[in-house]
């Protein structure tokens, strides 16, 4: 099992939080958190760092991010994107998002996309760029936007093809029935499992602090939706992770 999206602090030292996991990808939300991700990954071999600035963290100096992004241990840029919930500075969000897209291009890294109430706008921006790949973290675009995301992957007839865009699902999949129907519509080779620790805790621990080890409940729910065994589901999802993030 692999948790493809977690937020942990440098004081994290309880390895049991990741019990049974092959890897945990640490998502960056601001400059300080991104630096912490690099420090944690040095300490624990099963942690893999991403660096980025969340659309709610745009007070940070975006120009300082590249010094972190060029670190060879960084496996992804993000989370980054747009969040149009409440009163927001849409122009500054877009500026920060585009800079991080360009860093992903420059260093050939996948993007961890945050798109809340802004999936259409995020897809429109991404469509302007070439040679991108990534995951729509905690996908919330419903069934009608799946096709839009998949269409970010232009293909040529007869050419070899490797999936570039994926959909991340979190603990809310265990209690939001509508998400089950969304999962059914997405190709199985495009789905990743996440926790977004310490948030979005799945059943049966909903209401408590989330932890990476709880990603197993997301795997279990996806296995149920697919009608497959846990082991078969784990193999499919973990291969998706390896393909996108080039780990292991």
N, C-alpha and C positions, 0 to 999 in steps of 0.2 A: 504493500500500500504506500501511496505517496500523497501527502497533503501539499497541494500546489499553491496554497495561499494562506499564510499565517503572519501575524504581527506579534513578535516577541521582544522582550526587553533584555538588556545585557545582564540583568540579574538572574535571568533564566538559567537554572543549573540542575533542574530536576529532569534527568533523562527519561524518567518513566512517563513524562507527558507525551513523549513520542514513541512509546512502547509499541512494538510490532510494525513500525514504519521503516521503509527503506530510505525515505528522504522527506524533508520538509523544505519547501521553497519559502523564503522570507521576503514578503512584499515590502517595498519601500513606500513610505507615505510623506516623508519630508527629509531634509538633509541630515538632521540628527539621527533619525530612525534608520536612514540608509547607511550611515556610518556604523551604527550599532549592528546592522545586519552583517557587515563585513567582519566586525570583531567576533560576533557569535559564530560565524562560519569558520573562522580560524580556530575556534575552541572546540567545535563539534563537527566531525566529518560528515554527518548526515544532514547538516544544514547547508542550504545553497542560497546565496544572497542575490536579491534584486535591488536596484536603486531607482528611486523616482520621487516625484512630487505630486501628491494627490490634488485634485482640483479644489479641495477645501483648504489646502496648505500653501496657497500661492503668495503668501507673505515672504516666503523664502526666496533667496536670490537664485534664480534658475541658472545663472551663469556659473555657479559653483558646482553644478551637478556633473559636468563632464569630467572633472578630476576624479570623481568616484566611478563614473560609467566606464572609464578606460581601464579600470582594474581588471586583470585577466580572470579573476575569480567570479566576477559578476556574470550571471547567466541570463538576466533579463532587465529591461528598462520598465519601471512602473512600480506601483500602479499609477497610471496617468490617464487623463481623459477629460470628460466634462460631467458636471452635475448641475442640472438646472432645477434644483429644488430650493424654493424660497428666493430671497433677494441675492443675486450673485453677480459678479463681474464677468460677464460672458466673454468679453474681448480678451481679458487677461487670462482667463482659463484657456481660451483657444491658443493664445500665444505660447503659454507654457506647454500645452499639449503638442503643438507643432515642433517646438524645440526638442521635446523628448522623442518624437517620431524621428526627427533627423539624427538624433544620437543613436537610436536603434538601427537606422540605416548605416550610419558611419561605422559602427562597431559590430554590425551583423548580429544583433541580439533580438529575440522576440520581445513583443510588447505585452505588458499586463494592463489590460484596458479596464478603466472604471467608467461606466456609462449609466448614469442614473437620471431618468427622465430625459435622456439625450441620446438614445441609441441611433436614431435617424441622423442626427447631426454628427455624431462620431463616425458613422459609416461614410457619410458624405466627405468628411475631411480625409479619412483613410484612403478613399478612392482616388484622391489626387496624387498619391505616392505609389512608387513601385518597390518591389522586393521587400515587402513587409510580411510579418507573420506574428501571431500572438494569440492571446486568449481574451475573450470577453468575460472578465471576472464576474461571478455572481450574476450570470446572464438574466436580464429582466425584460428582454424585448418581445416576449411572447412568441406565438407560432408564426405570426405574419412577418416578422423581421428575420427569421432564420435564413430565408432565401437571400435577403440583402447581404447578410454577413458572408454567406457562401459565395456570392457573386463578386466578392473582393478578390477572388482567385481566378484570373483569366487563364484559360488553357488553350493550347493549340492542338488541332486534330492530330492524333497519332503520337503526341509527345508524352514522355513519362511524366507522372504527376505525383507530387507529394503534398498532402494537406497542409495548409498554412494557417488557417483560422479555426479556433476551437472555442468551446463553450464551457465555462466553469460553473459547477453547481455546488451549493453549500448546504448547511444544516437545515435551512428553511424548506428544502425539498422534502424533508421528512414530515412536514405538517401543512404545506400549502398544496392542496390537491391540484390546482391549476398547473403547477409546474410539472406534474407527472405527464400531462398531455404534451407539454413542450418537449420533454425528454424523448418521448416516443417519436417525435417528428425530426429529430436530429440524427444524422448518421452516427453510428456507434464509434467510428474512428475519429470523431471530433469532440468527444466528451471527456472532461477532466473533473476530478473530485477535489473539493476545497473545504476548509473550515472557516476561514476569515477570523481565526482566533485573535482576540478573546470574545468576538461577537458571533451572532448567528448560531448559537448552540443547538444541536439537533435533539430531537426526542431520542432517548428518554431523559435527557439532562437539560431540556429547555428551561431557561430562566437562570441557569448557573453559568459560571465562566466557561467559555469554550477552551478546548485544548486540541492540539494536532491529532492526538490519538483517537479523538472522536470522529475523525474522517471515516472510520470504518462504518459508521451508521449511514453515511452518504453512499458508500459502496454498496451496503446492504440494500438501500432503497433503490438504487439503480439496478441492481441484480433482480429485485422484485419486479420492477417495471419492464425489464428486458425478458423476464422469464428464464433467466440463466442462473447457474450456480454462482456462489460467491467467488469461487476460484476462477471460473471462466471470465467473470466480470472484472476481477482484479487484473487478470492478464491483459485484457483489452485496454483498460484504462491506463495501466502502467506503461504499456507500449506507446500509447498516445503521448504520455508525459515525456518519455524518452525521446520520441520523435521531434517534439516541439522544442524542448529545452536542452537537448543533447547532453543529458546527464547519464552517467554509468557507461 
